[in-house]
Amino acid sequence: MLAACLEFLGMSLCVTGSLLVMVACGLPTWKVTAFIDSNIVVAQTIWDGLWMSCVVQSTGQMQCKVHDSVLALPQDLQTARALTIVAAVLGAVGLTVTVAGAQCTNCIKDEAVKARVVNAGGVIYIISGLFVLVPLCWMANNIIVDFHNPQIPPSKKREIGAAIYIGWAAAALLLVGGSLLCCSFSSVVRGVAPIKYAPTKTITASSATDKKYYV
């Protein structure tokens, strides 16, 4: 019962994390305009994402443009594109593997094999969370370094956008959910303990014949 609860909780967290990865991947708010010094009231706000850049006017109008060339993008954006896509694909693969080995399904009959399959799904989700975490931390570090760089003009400085925070939440859910799925593989959680038998005494034919002389 405990293993089934851990599987359900871990799977719920991992599915939610995978959905948030897809949301963060599509949002254009990885980098946003920084309001510094007297630049508090501006006519437009600039958003930079993995796939497009948007300009939001003070009137509420928004214009977006898809990045023309992948090679012209900064290295952190190129890496973030690749790793977030890989993380999303791993999330779908992890869901398929986990559902196949879950206790609520009959895809696999052997309980030992089902436990190993669920453990493999948890490992896949943990790898997916790490793939998301790497580009997020890299891009956040670049944003902070550029923000404190005096050689960069204030109009070019950016702040951490909402998409990065969503990505961090997704990575945390994937790591925690994958860990719970791996914990459900434990024999203590599943209530499977090795059966120990008491040693038996064997009586040989010679000992049986010797006893009849003492009767």
Secondary structure, 3 states (H helix, E strand, C coil): CHHHHHHHHHHHHHHHHHHHHHHHHHCCCCEEECCCCCCCCCCEEEEECCCEEEEEECCCCEEEEECCCCCCCCHHHHHHHHHHHHHHHHHHHHHHHHHHHCCCCCCCCCHHHHHHHHHHHHHHHHHHHHHHHHHHHHHHHHHHHHHCCCCCCHHHCEEECHHHHHHHHHHHHHHHHHHHHHHCCCHHHHCCCCCCCCCCCCCCHHHHHHHHHHC
